[in-house]
Amino acid sequence: MGSPPLIDMTSVKVYDPVYIAILELINGVLPMSILRPSGVGGHELVPVNKLITPEIRKYLESILASWSTGLGI
């Protein structure tokens, strides 16, 4: 949507915005939080980089790998 990339673009092989967004997510540079209910009736803000488990990271990296080889979307 026109925002500048938050990662160094010199090492990026694919210039698709979704690919770049996944790289930003994996690198933990997205300034985004999710508002979710807490157990006491309130809400809490959770940064998206805190939600990336090792399994999710591995999955996202496999998507990027297949994209780089031309097998992705």
mmCIF file of the N, C-alpha and C atoms, coordinates in Angstrom:
data_MODEL
# 
_entry.id   MODEL 
# 
loop_
_atom_site.group_PDB 
_atom_site.id 
_atom_site.type_symbol 
_atom_site.label_atom_id 
_atom_site.label_alt_id 
_atom_site.label_comp_id 
_atom_site.label_asym_id 
_atom_site.label_entity_id 
_atom_site.label_seq_id 
_atom_site.pdbx_PDB_ins_code 
_atom_site.Cartn_x 
_atom_site.Cartn_y 
_atom_site.Cartn_z 
_atom_site.occupancy 
_atom_site.B_iso_or_equiv 
_atom_site.pdbx_formal_charge 
_atom_site.auth_seq_id 
_atom_site.auth_comp_id 
_atom_site.auth_asym_id 
_atom_site.auth_atom_id 
_atom_site.pdbx_PDB_model_num 
ATOM 1   N N  . MET A 1 1  ? 0.815   -1.180  0.000  1.00 0.00 ? 1  MET A N  1 
ATOM 2   C CA . MET A 1 1  ? 0.000   0.000   0.000  1.00 0.00 ? 1  MET A CA 1 
ATOM 3   C C  . MET A 1 1  ? 0.869   1.259   0.000  1.00 0.00 ? 1  MET A C  1 
ATOM 4   N N  . GLY A 1 2  ? 2.094   1.124   -0.438 1.00 0.00 ? 2  GLY A N  1 
ATOM 5   C CA . GLY A 1 2  ? 2.937   2.285   -0.600 1.00 0.00 ? 2  GLY A CA 1 
ATOM 6   C C  . GLY A 1 2  ? 3.885   2.591   0.546  1.00 0.00 ? 2  GLY A C  1 
ATOM 7   N N  . SER A 1 3  ? 3.846   1.799   1.607  1.00 0.00 ? 3  SER A N  1 
ATOM 8   C CA . SER A 1 3  ? 4.753   2.083   2.719  1.00 0.00 ? 3  SER A CA 1 
ATOM 9   C C  . SER A 1 3  ? 6.164   1.612   2.365  1.00 0.00 ? 3  SER A C  1 
ATOM 10  N N  . PRO A 1 4  ? 7.179   2.279   2.897  1.00 0.00 ? 4  PRO A N  1 
ATOM 11  C CA . PRO A 1 4  ? 8.557   1.869   2.593  1.00 0.00 ? 4  PRO A CA 1 
ATOM 12  C C  . PRO A 1 4  ? 8.887   0.553   3.299  1.00 0.00 ? 4  PRO A C  1 
ATOM 13  N N  . PRO A 1 5  ? 9.743   -0.251  2.699  1.00 0.00 ? 5  PRO A N  1 
ATOM 14  C CA . PRO A 1 5  ? 10.146  -1.504  3.341  1.00 0.00 ? 5  PRO A CA 1 
ATOM 15  C C  . PRO A 1 5  ? 10.914  -1.241  4.626  1.00 0.00 ? 5  PRO A C  1 
ATOM 16  N N  . LEU A 1 6  ? 10.762  -2.137  5.588  1.00 0.00 ? 6  LEU A N  1 
ATOM 17  C CA . LEU A 1 6  ? 11.431  -2.004  6.882  1.00 0.00 ? 6  LEU A CA 1 
ATOM 18  C C  . LEU A 1 6  ? 12.674  -2.880  6.974  1.00 0.00 ? 6  LEU A C  1 
ATOM 19  N N  . ILE A 1 7  ? 13.056  -3.465  5.861  1.00 0.00 ? 7  ILE A N  1 
ATOM 20  C CA . ILE A 1 7  ? 14.248  -4.318  5.813  1.00 0.00 ? 7  ILE A CA 1 
ATOM 21  C C  . ILE A 1 7  ? 15.191  -3.780  4.743  1.00 0.00 ? 7  ILE A C  1 
ATOM 22  N N  . ASP A 1 8  ? 16.433  -4.221  4.790  1.00 0.00 ? 8  ASP A N  1 
ATOM 23  C CA . ASP A 1 8  ? 17.422  -3.842  3.786  1.00 0.00 ? 8  ASP A CA 1 
ATOM 24  C C  . ASP A 1 8  ? 17.092  -4.568  2.485  1.00 0.00 ? 8  ASP A C  1 
ATOM 25  N N  . MET A 1 9  ? 16.777  -3.818  1.458  1.00 0.00 ? 9  MET A N  1 
ATOM 26  C CA . MET A 1 9  ? 16.332  -4.411  0.197  1.00 0.00 ? 9  MET A CA 1 
ATOM 27  C C  . MET A 1 9  ? 17.482  -4.881  -0.693 1.00 0.00 ? 9  MET A C  1 
ATOM 28  N N  . THR A 1 10 ? 18.726  -4.640  -0.306 1.00 0.00 ? 10 THR A N  1 
ATOM 29  C CA . THR A 1 10 ? 19.843  -5.035  -1.161 1.00 0.00 ? 10 THR A CA 1 
ATOM 30  C C  . THR A 1 10 ? 20.006  -6.550  -1.243 1.00 0.00 ? 10 THR A C  1 
ATOM 31  N N  . SER A 1 11 ? 19.533  -7.283  -0.229 1.00 0.00 ? 11 SER A N  1 
ATOM 32  C CA . SER A 1 11 ? 19.688  -8.738  -0.243 1.00 0.00 ? 11 SER A CA 1 
ATOM 33  C C  . SER A 1 11 ? 18.403  -9.473  -0.615 1.00 0.00 ? 11 SER A C  1 
ATOM 34  N N  . VAL A 1 12 ? 17.351  -8.737  -0.933 1.00 0.00 ? 12 VAL A N  1 
ATOM 35  C CA . VAL A 1 12 ? 16.067  -9.348  -1.267 1.00 0.00 ? 12 VAL A CA 1 
ATOM 36  C C  . VAL A 1 12 ? 16.091  -9.807  -2.718 1.00 0.00 ? 12 VAL A C  1 
ATOM 37  N N  . LYS A 1 13 ? 15.671  -11.069 -2.940 1.00 0.00 ? 13 LYS A N  1 
ATOM 38  C CA . LYS A 1 13 ? 15.699  -11.645 -4.282 1.00 0.00 ? 13 LYS A CA 1 
ATOM 39  C C  . LYS A 1 13 ? 14.381  -11.454 -5.024 1.00 0.00 ? 13 LYS A C  1 
ATOM 40  N N  . VAL A 1 14 ? 13.279  -11.354 -4.275 1.00 0.00 ? 14 VAL A N  1 
ATOM 41  C CA . VAL A 1 14 ? 11.955  -11.232 -4.872 1.00 0.00 ? 14 VAL A CA 1 
ATOM 42  C C  . VAL A 1 14 ? 11.360  -9.907  -4.418 1.00 0.00 ? 14 VAL A C  1 
ATOM 43  N N  . TYR A 1 15 ? 10.845  -9.133  -5.348 1.00 0.00 ? 15 TYR A N  1 
ATOM 44  C CA . TYR A 1 15 ? 10.325  -7.811  -5.018 1.00 0.00 ? 15 TYR A CA 1 
ATOM 45  C C  . TYR A 1 15 ? 8.801   -7.775  -4.961 1.00 0.00 ? 15 TYR A C  1 
ATOM 46  N N  . ASP A 1 16 ? 8.200   -8.861  -4.530 1.00 0.00 ? 16 ASP A N  1 
ATOM 47  C CA . ASP A 1 16 ? 6.755   -8.918  -4.339 1.00 0.00 ? 16 ASP A CA 1 
ATOM 48  C C  . ASP A 1 16 ? 6.423   -8.369  -2.953 1.00 0.00 ? 16 ASP A C  1 
ATOM 49  N N  . PRO A 1 17 ? 5.396   -7.533  -2.813 1.00 0.00 ? 17 PRO A N  1 
ATOM 50  C CA . PRO A 1 17 ? 5.078   -6.946  -1.509 1.00 0.00 ? 17 PRO A CA 1 
ATOM 51  C C  . PRO A 1 17 ? 4.753   -7.968  -0.425 1.00 0.00 ? 17 PRO A C  1 
ATOM 52  N N  . VAL A 1 18 ? 4.115   -9.064  -0.786 1.00 0.00 ? 18 VAL A N  1 
ATOM 53  C CA . VAL A 1 18 ? 3.783   -10.092 0.210  1.00 0.00 ? 18 VAL A CA 1 
ATOM 54  C C  . VAL A 1 18 ? 5.058   -10.787 0.675  1.00 0.00 ? 18 VAL A C  1 
ATOM 55  N N  . TYR A 1 19 ? 5.944   -11.070 -0.249 1.00 0.00 ? 19 TYR A N  1 
ATOM 56  C CA . TYR A 1 19 ? 7.234   -11.680 0.091  1.00 0.00 ? 19 TYR A CA 1 
ATOM 57  C C  . TYR A 1 19 ? 8.001   -10.784 1.063  1.00 0.00 ? 19 TYR A C  1 
ATOM 58  N N  . ILE A 1 20 ? 8.033   -9.493  0.771  1.00 0.00 ? 20 ILE A N  1 
ATOM 59  C CA . ILE A 1 20 ? 8.739   -8.536  1.628  1.00 0.00 ? 20 ILE A CA 1 
ATOM 60  C C  . ILE A 1 20 ? 8.082   -8.459  3.004  1.00 0.00 ? 20 ILE A C  1 
ATOM 61  N N  . ALA A 1 21 ? 6.758   -8.490  3.045  1.00 0.00 ? 21 ALA A N  1 
ATOM 62  C CA . ALA A 1 21 ? 6.044   -8.456  4.328  1.00 0.00 ? 21 ALA A CA 1 
ATOM 63  C C  . ALA A 1 21 ? 6.360   -9.692  5.170  1.00 0.00 ? 21 ALA A C  1 
ATOM 64  N N  . ILE A 1 22 ? 6.468   -10.849 4.541  1.00 0.00 ? 22 ILE A N  1 
ATOM 65  C CA . ILE A 1 22 ? 6.828   -12.063 5.280  1.00 0.00 ? 22 ILE A CA 1 
ATOM 66  C C  . ILE A 1 22 ? 8.248   -11.940 5.828  1.00 0.00 ? 22 ILE A C  1 
ATOM 67  N N  . LEU A 1 23 ? 9.157   -11.400 5.035  1.00 0.00 ? 23 LEU A N  1 
ATOM 68  C CA . LEU A 1 23 ? 10.526  -11.171 5.521  1.00 0.00 ? 23 LEU A CA 1 
ATOM 69  C C  . LEU A 1 23 ? 10.527  -10.228 6.719  1.00 0.00 ? 23 LEU A C  1 
ATOM 70  N N  . GLU A 1 24 ? 9.735   -9.173  6.647  1.00 0.00 ? 24 GLU A N  1 
ATOM 71  C CA . GLU A 1 24 ? 9.642   -8.231  7.762  1.00 0.00 ? 24 GLU A CA 1 
ATOM 72  C C  . GLU A 1 24 ? 9.088   -8.918  9.003  1.00 0.00 ? 24 GLU A C  1 
ATOM 73  N N  . LEU A 1 25 ? 8.099   -9.779  8.821  1.00 0.00 ? 25 LEU A N  1 
ATOM 74  C CA . LEU A 1 25 ? 7.516   -10.514 9.946  1.00 0.00 ? 25 LEU A CA 1 
ATOM 75  C C  . LEU A 1 25 ? 8.540   -11.448 10.576 1.00 0.00 ? 25 LEU A C  1 
ATOM 76  N N  . ILE A 1 26 ? 9.249   -12.203 9.765  1.00 0.00 ? 26 ILE A N  1 
ATOM 77  C CA . ILE A 1 26 ? 10.272  -13.128 10.264 1.00 0.00 ? 26 ILE A CA 1 
ATOM 78  C C  . ILE A 1 26 ? 11.377  -12.374 11.010 1.00 0.00 ? 26 ILE A C  1 
ATOM 79  N N  . ASN A 1 27 ? 11.755  -11.206 10.499 1.00 0.00 ? 27 ASN A N  1 
ATOM 80  C CA . ASN A 1 27 ? 12.829  -10.428 11.113 1.00 0.00 ? 27 ASN A CA 1 
ATOM 81  C C  . ASN A 1 27 ? 12.372  -9.602  12.304 1.00 0.00 ? 27 ASN A C  1 
ATOM 82  N N  . GLY A 1 28 ? 11.087  -9.618  12.601 1.00 0.00 ? 28 GLY A N  1 
ATOM 83  C CA . GLY A 1 28 ? 10.569  -8.940  13.789 1.00 0.00 ? 28 GLY A CA 1 
ATOM 84  C C  . GLY A 1 28 ? 10.606  -7.425  13.729 1.00 0.00 ? 28 GLY A C  1 
ATOM 85  N N  . VAL A 1 29 ? 10.472  -6.868  12.539 1.00 0.00 ? 29 VAL A N  1 
ATOM 86  C CA . VAL A 1 29 ? 10.550  -5.415  12.421 1.00 0.00 ? 29 VAL A CA 1 
ATOM 87  C C  . VAL A 1 29 ? 9.196   -4.749  12.171 1.00 0.00 ? 29 VAL A C  1 
ATOM 88  N N  . LEU A 1 30 ? 8.132   -5.519  12.100 1.00 0.00 ? 30 LEU A N  1 
ATOM 89  C CA . LEU A 1 30 ? 6.813   -4.926  11.869 1.00 0.00 ? 30 LEU A CA 1 
ATOM 90  C C  . LEU A 1 30 ? 6.320   -4.232  13.133 1.00 0.00 ? 30 LEU A C  1 
ATOM 91  N N  . PRO A 1 31 ? 5.971   -2.967  13.020 1.00 0.00 ? 31 PRO A N  1 
ATOM 92  C CA . PRO A 1 31 ? 5.481   -2.229  14.191 1.00 0.00 ? 31 PRO A CA 1 
ATOM 93  C C  . PRO A 1 31 ? 3.979   -2.436  14.374 1.00 0.00 ? 31 PRO A C  1 
ATOM 94  N N  . MET A 1 32 ? 3.594   -3.691  14.554 1.00 0.00 ? 32 MET A N  1 
ATOM 95  C CA . MET A 1 32 ? 2.171   -4.027  14.687 1.00 0.00 ? 32 MET A CA 1 
ATOM 96  C C  . MET A 1 32 ? 1.940   -4.802  15.966 1.00 0.00 ? 32 MET A C  1 
ATOM 97  N N  . SER A 1 33 ? 0.765   -4.602  16.540 1.00 0.00 ? 33 SER A N  1 
ATOM 98  C CA . SER A 1 33 ? 0.344   -5.352  17.718 1.00 0.00 ? 33 SER A CA 1 
ATOM 99  C C  . SER A 1 33 ? -1.076  -5.844  17.506 1.00 0.00 ? 33 SER A C  1 
ATOM 100 N N  . ILE A 1 34 ? -1.417  -6.903  18.206 1.00 0.00 ? 34 ILE A N  1 
ATOM 101 C CA . ILE A 1 34 ? -2.763  -7.462  18.164 1.00 0.00 ? 34 ILE A CA 1 
ATOM 102 C C  . ILE A 1 34 ? -3.407  -7.203  19.514 1.00 0.00 ? 34 ILE A C  1 
ATOM 103 N N  . LEU A 1 35 ? -4.610  -6.664  19.491 1.00 0.00 ? 35 LEU A N  1 
ATOM 104 C CA . LEU A 1 35 ? -5.372  -6.421  20.710 1.00 0.00 ? 35 LEU A CA 1 
ATOM 105 C C  . LEU A 1 35 ? -6.192  -7.674  20.978 1.00 0.00 ? 35 LEU A C  1 
ATOM 106 N N  . ARG A 1 36 ? -5.922  -8.342  22.094 1.00 0.00 ? 36 ARG A N  1 
ATOM 107 C CA . ARG A 1 36 ? -6.669  -9.554  22.403 1.00 0.00 ? 36 ARG A CA 1 
ATOM 108 C C  . ARG A 1 36 ? -7.163  -9.506  23.839 1.00 0.00 ? 36 ARG A C  1 
ATOM 109 N N  . PRO A 1 37 ? -8.264  -10.208 24.105 1.00 0.00 ? 37 PRO A N  1 
ATOM 110 C CA . PRO A 1 37 ? -8.822  -10.198 25.459 1.00 0.00 ? 37 PRO A CA 1 
ATOM 111 C C  . PRO A 1 37 ? -7.863  -10.855 26.453 1.00 0.00 ? 37 PRO A C  1 
ATOM 112 N N  . SER A 1 38 ? -7.802  -10.294 27.643 1.00 0.00 ? 38 SER A N  1 
ATOM 113 C CA . SER A 1 38 ? -7.023  -10.921 28.709 1.00 0.00 ? 38 SER A CA 1 
ATOM 114 C C  . SER A 1 38 ? -7.980  -11.679 29.619 1.00 0.00 ? 38 SER A C  1 
ATOM 115 N N  . GLY A 1 39 ? -7.448  -12.477 30.491 1.00 0.00 ? 39 GLY A N  1 
ATOM 116 C CA . GLY A 1 39 ? -8.268  -13.322 31.348 1.00 0.00 ? 39 GLY A CA 1 
ATOM 117 C C  . GLY A 1 39 ? -9.069  -12.589 32.406 1.00 0.00 ? 39 GLY A C  1 
ATOM 118 N N  . VAL A 1 40 ? -8.821  -11.314 32.624 1.00 0.00 ? 40 VAL A N  1 
ATOM 119 C CA . VAL A 1 40 ? -9.502  -10.573 33.691 1.00 0.00 ? 40 VAL A CA 1 
ATOM 120 C C  . VAL A 1 40 ? -10.560 -9.606  33.155 1.00 0.00 ? 40 VAL A C  1 
ATOM 121 N N  . GLY A 1 41 ? -11.009 -9.809  31.930 1.00 0.00 ? 41 GLY A N  1 
ATOM 122 C CA . GLY A 1 41 ? -12.029 -8.950  31.360 1.00 0.00 ? 41 GLY A CA 1 
ATOM 123 C C  . GLY A 1 41 ? -11.496 -7.744  30.625 1.00 0.00 ? 41 GLY A C  1 
ATOM 124 N N  . GLY A 1 42 ? -10.197 -7.537  30.638 1.00 0.00 ? 42 GLY A N  1 
ATOM 125 C CA . GLY A 1 42 ? -9.588  -6.418  29.917 1.00 0.00 ? 42 GLY A CA 1 
ATOM 126 C C  . GLY A 1 42 ? -9.023  -6.883  28.586 1.00 0.00 ? 42 GLY A C  1 
ATOM 127 N N  . HIS A 1 43 ? -8.117  -6.104  28.075 1.00 0.00 ? 43 HIS A N  1 
ATOM 128 C CA . HIS A 1 43 ? -7.445  -6.426  26.816 1.00 0.00 ? 43 HIS A CA 1 
ATOM 129 C C  . HIS A 1 43 ? -5.956  -6.187  26.969 1.00 0.00 ? 43 HIS A C  1 
ATOM 130 N N  . GLU A 1 44 ? -5.195  -6.844  26.119 1.00 0.00 ? 44 GLU A N  1 
ATOM 131 C CA . GLU A 1 44 ? -3.753  -6.645  26.108 1.00 0.00 ? 44 GLU A CA 1 
ATOM 132 C C  . GLU A 1 44 ? -3.270  -6.496  24.677 1.00 0.00 ? 44 GLU A C  1 
ATOM 133 N N  . LEU A 1 45 ? -2.244  -5.703  24.482 1.00 0.00 ? 45 LEU A N  1 
ATOM 134 C CA . LEU A 1 45 ? -1.601  -5.545  23.187 1.00 0.00 ? 45 LEU A CA 1 
ATOM 135 C C  . LEU A 1 45 ? -0.407  -6.490  23.114 1.00 0.00 ? 45 LEU A C  1 
ATOM 136 N N  . VAL A 1 46 ? -0.395  -7.327  22.089 1.00 0.00 ? 46 VAL A N  1 
ATOM 137 C CA . VAL A 1 46 ? 0.690   -8.282  21.919 1.00 0.00 ? 46 VAL A CA 1 
ATOM 138 C C  . VAL A 1 46 ? 1.390   -7.982  20.592 1.00 0.00 ? 46 VAL A C  1 
ATOM 139 N N  . PRO A 1 47 ? 2.685   -7.646  20.623 1.00 0.00 ? 47 PRO A N  1 
ATOM 140 C CA . PRO A 1 47 ? 3.415   -7.415  19.370 1.00 0.00 ? 47 PRO A CA 1 
ATOM 141 C C  . PRO A 1 47 ? 3.431   -8.685  18.518 1.00 0.00 ? 47 PRO A C  1 
ATOM 142 N N  . VAL A 1 48 ? 3.273   -8.530  17.208 1.00 0.00 ? 48 VAL A N  1 
ATOM 143 C CA . VAL A 1 48 ? 3.205   -9.704  16.347 1.00 0.00 ? 48 VAL A CA 1 
ATOM 144 C C  . VAL A 1 48 ? 4.485   -10.531 16.400 1.00 0.00 ? 48 VAL A C  1 
ATOM 145 N N  . ASN A 1 49 ? 5.631   -9.910  16.645 1.00 0.00 ? 49 ASN A N  1 
ATOM 146 C CA . ASN A 1 49 ? 6.868   -10.694 16.693 1.00 0.00 ? 49 ASN A CA 1 
ATOM 147 C C  . ASN A 1 49 ? 6.904   -11.637 17.905 1.00 0.00 ? 49 ASN A C  1 
ATOM 148 N N  . LYS A 1 50 ? 6.083   -11.378 18.930 1.00 0.00 ? 50 LYS A N  1 
ATOM 149 C CA . LYS A 1 50 ? 6.008   -12.281 20.087 1.00 0.00 ? 50 LYS A CA 1 
ATOM 150 C C  . LYS A 1 50 ? 5.171   -13.521 19.770 1.00 0.00 ? 50 LYS A C  1 
ATOM 151 N N  . LEU A 1 51 ? 4.413   -13.481 18.684 1.00 0.00 ? 51 LEU A N  1 
ATOM 152 C CA . LEU A 1 51 ? 3.522   -14.578 18.321 1.00 0.00 ? 51 LEU A CA 1 
ATOM 153 C C  . LEU A 1 51 ? 4.158   -15.564 17.342 1.00 0.00 ? 51 LEU A C  1 
ATOM 154 N N  . ILE A 1 52 ? 5.362   -15.270 16.877 1.00 0.00 ? 52 ILE A N  1 
ATOM 155 C CA . ILE A 1 52 ? 6.032   -16.138 15.910 1.00 0.00 ? 52 ILE A CA 1 
ATOM 156 C C  . ILE A 1 52 ? 6.786   -17.237 16.656 1.00 0.00 ? 52 ILE A C  1 
ATOM 157 N N  . THR A 1 53 ? 6.217   -18.428 16.627 1.00 0.00 ? 53 THR A N  1 
ATOM 158 C CA . THR A 1 53 ? 6.848   -19.590 17.254 1.00 0.00 ? 53 THR A CA 1 
ATOM 159 C C  . THR A 1 53 ? 7.884   -20.167 16.294 1.00 0.00 ? 53 THR A C  1 
ATOM 160 N N  . PRO A 1 54 ? 8.756   -21.044 16.767 1.00 0.00 ? 54 PRO A N  1 
ATOM 161 C CA . PRO A 1 54 ? 9.715   -21.685 15.857 1.00 0.00 ? 54 PRO A CA 1 
ATOM 162 C C  . PRO A 1 54 ? 9.024   -22.448 14.713 1.00 0.00 ? 54 PRO A C  1 
ATOM 163 N N  . GLU A 1 55 ? 7.870   -23.041 14.996 1.00 0.00 ? 55 GLU A N  1 
ATOM 164 C CA . GLU A 1 55 ? 7.146   -23.767 13.956 1.00 0.00 ? 55 GLU A CA 1 
ATOM 165 C C  . GLU A 1 55 ? 6.609   -22.817 12.893 1.00 0.00 ? 55 GLU A C  1 
ATOM 166 N N  . ILE A 1 56 ? 6.065   -21.688 13.330 1.00 0.00 ? 56 ILE A N  1 
ATOM 167 C CA . ILE A 1 56 ? 5.552   -20.697 12.378 1.00 0.00 ? 56 ILE A CA 1 
ATOM 168 C C  . ILE A 1 56 ? 6.691   -20.114 11.564 1.00 0.00 ? 56 ILE A C  1 
ATOM 169 N N  . ARG A 1 57 ? 7.820   -19.826 12.218 1.00 0.00 ? 57 ARG A N  1 
ATOM 170 C CA . ARG A 1 57 ? 8.991   -19.301 11.515 1.00 0.00 ? 57 ARG A CA 1 
ATOM 171 C C  . ARG A 1 57 ? 9.457   -20.281 10.438 1.00 0.00 ? 57 ARG A C  1 
ATOM 172 N N  . LYS A 1 58 ? 9.515   -21.554 10.778 1.00 0.00 ? 58 LYS A N  1 
ATOM 173 C CA . LYS A 1 58 ? 9.945   -22.576 9.813  1.00 0.00 ? 58 LYS A CA 1 
ATOM 174 C C  . LYS A 1 58 ? 8.977   -22.633 8.633  1.00 0.00 ? 58 LYS A C  1 
ATOM 175 N N  . TYR A 1 59 ? 7.678   -22.548 8.921  1.00 0.00 ? 59 TYR A N  1 
ATOM 176 C CA . TYR A 1 59 ? 6.672   -22.559 7.866  1.00 0.00 ? 59 TYR A CA 1 
ATOM 177 C C  . TYR A 1 59 ? 6.825   -21.350 6.945  1.00 0.00 ? 59 TYR A C  1 
ATOM 178 N N  . LEU A 1 60 ? 6.984   -20.157 7.527  1.00 0.00 ? 60 LEU A N  1 
ATOM 179 C CA . LEU A 1 60 ? 7.144   -18.942 6.721  1.00 0.00 ? 60 LEU A CA 1 
ATOM 180 C C  . LEU A 1 60 ? 8.419   -19.003 5.884  1.00 0.00 ? 60 LEU A C  1 
ATOM 181 N N  . GLU A 1 61 ? 9.490   -19.529 6.457  1.00 0.00 ? 61 GLU A N  1 
ATOM 182 C CA . GLU A 1 61 ? 10.738  -19.664 5.704  1.00 0.00 ? 61 GLU A CA 1 
ATOM 183 C C  . GLU A 1 61 ? 10.589  -20.639 4.545  1.00 0.00 ? 61 GLU A C  1 
ATOM 184 N N  . SER A 1 62 ? 9.779   -21.704 4.737  1.00 0.00 ? 62 SER A N  1 
ATOM 185 C CA . SER A 1 62 ? 9.550   -22.649 3.636  1.00 0.00 ? 62 SER A CA 1 
ATOM 186 C C  . SER A 1 62 ? 8.745   -21.994 2.517  1.00 0.00 ? 62 SER A C  1 
ATOM 187 N N  . ILE A 1 63 ? 7.826   -21.098 2.876  1.00 0.00 ? 63 ILE A N  1 
ATOM 188 C CA . ILE A 1 63 ? 7.079   -20.362 1.855  1.00 0.00 ? 63 ILE A CA 1 
ATOM 189 C C  . ILE A 1 63 ? 8.035   -19.488 1.043  1.00 0.00 ? 63 ILE A C  1 
ATOM 190 N N  . LEU A 1 64 ? 8.921   -18.781 1.738  1.00 0.00 ? 64 LEU A N  1 
ATOM 191 C CA . LEU A 1 64 ? 9.878   -17.923 1.039  1.00 0.00 ? 64 LEU A CA 1 
ATOM 192 C C  . LEU A 1 64 ? 10.813  -18.742 0.147  1.00 0.00 ? 64 LEU A C  1 
ATOM 193 N N  . ALA A 1 65 ? 11.236  -19.902 0.619  1.00 0.00 ? 65 ALA A N  1 
ATOM 194 C CA . ALA A 1 65 ? 12.135  -20.750 -0.165 1.00 0.00 ? 65 ALA A CA 1 
ATOM 195 C C  . ALA A 1 65 ? 11.459  -21.229 -1.442 1.00 0.00 ? 65 ALA A C  1 
ATOM 196 N N  . SER A 1 66 ? 10.190  -21.618 -1.340 1.00 0.00 ? 66 SER A N  1 
ATOM 197 C CA . SER A 1 66 ? 9.492   -22.084 -2.535 1.00 0.00 ? 66 SER A CA 1 
ATOM 198 C C  . SER A 1 66 ? 9.220   -20.914 -3.478 1.00 0.00 ? 66 SER A C  1 
ATOM 199 N N  . TRP A 1 67 ? 8.996   -19.737 -2.939 1.00 0.00 ? 67 TRP A N  1 
ATOM 200 C CA . TRP A 1 67 ? 8.763   -18.550 -3.759 1.00 0.00 ? 67 TRP A CA 1 
ATOM 201 C C  . TRP A 1 67 ? 10.016  -18.212 -4.547 1.00 0.00 ? 67 TRP A C  1 
ATOM 202 N N  . SER A 1 68 ? 11.167  -18.324 -3.914 1.00 0.00 ? 68 SER A N  1 
ATOM 203 C CA . SER A 1 68 ? 12.430  -18.001 -4.567 1.00 0.00 ? 68 SER A CA 1 
ATOM 204 C C  . SER A 1 68 ? 12.757  -18.953 -5.695 1.00 0.00 ? 68 SER A C  1 
ATOM 205 N N  . THR A 1 69 ? 12.282  -20.185 -5.599 1.00 0.00 ? 69 THR A N  1 
ATOM 206 C CA . THR A 1 69 ? 12.571  -21.163 -6.634 1.00 0.00 ? 69 THR A CA 1 
ATOM 207 C C  . THR A 1 69 ? 11.502  -21.178 -7.719 1.00 0.00 ? 69 THR A C  1 
ATOM 208 N N  . GLY A 1 70 ? 10.508  -20.311 -7.590 1.00 0.00 ? 70 GLY A N  1 
ATOM 209 C CA . GLY A 1 70 ? 9.471   -20.243 -8.605 1.00 0.00 ? 70 GLY A CA 1 
ATOM 210 C C  . GLY A 1 70 ? 8.304   -21.161 -8.342 1.00 0.00 ? 70 GLY A C  1 
ATOM 211 N N  . LEU A 1 71 ? 8.306   -21.880 -7.221 1.00 0.00 ? 71 LEU A N  1 
ATOM 212 C CA . LEU A 1 71 ? 7.219   -22.793 -6.911 1.00 0.00 ? 71 LEU A CA 1 
ATOM 213 C C  . LEU A 1 71 ? 6.100   -22.132 -6.136 1.00 0.00 ? 71 LEU A C  1 
ATOM 214 N N  . GLY A 1 72 ? 6.335   -20.916 -5.662 1.00 0.00 ? 72 GLY A N  1 
ATOM 215 C CA . GLY A 1 72 ? 5.329   -20.203 -4.867 1.00 0.00 ? 72 GLY A CA 1 
ATOM 216 C C  . GLY A 1 72 ? 4.237   -19.618 -5.731 1.00 0.00 ? 72 GLY A C  1 
ATOM 217 N N  . ILE A 1 73 ? 3.391   -18.870 -5.100 1.00 0.00 ? 73 ILE A N  1 
ATOM 218 C CA . ILE A 1 73 ? 2.238   -18.280 -5.782 1.00 0.00 ? 73 ILE A CA 1 
ATOM 219 C C  . ILE A 1 73 ? 2.681   -17.268 -6.810 1.00 0.00 ? 73 ILE A C  1 
# 
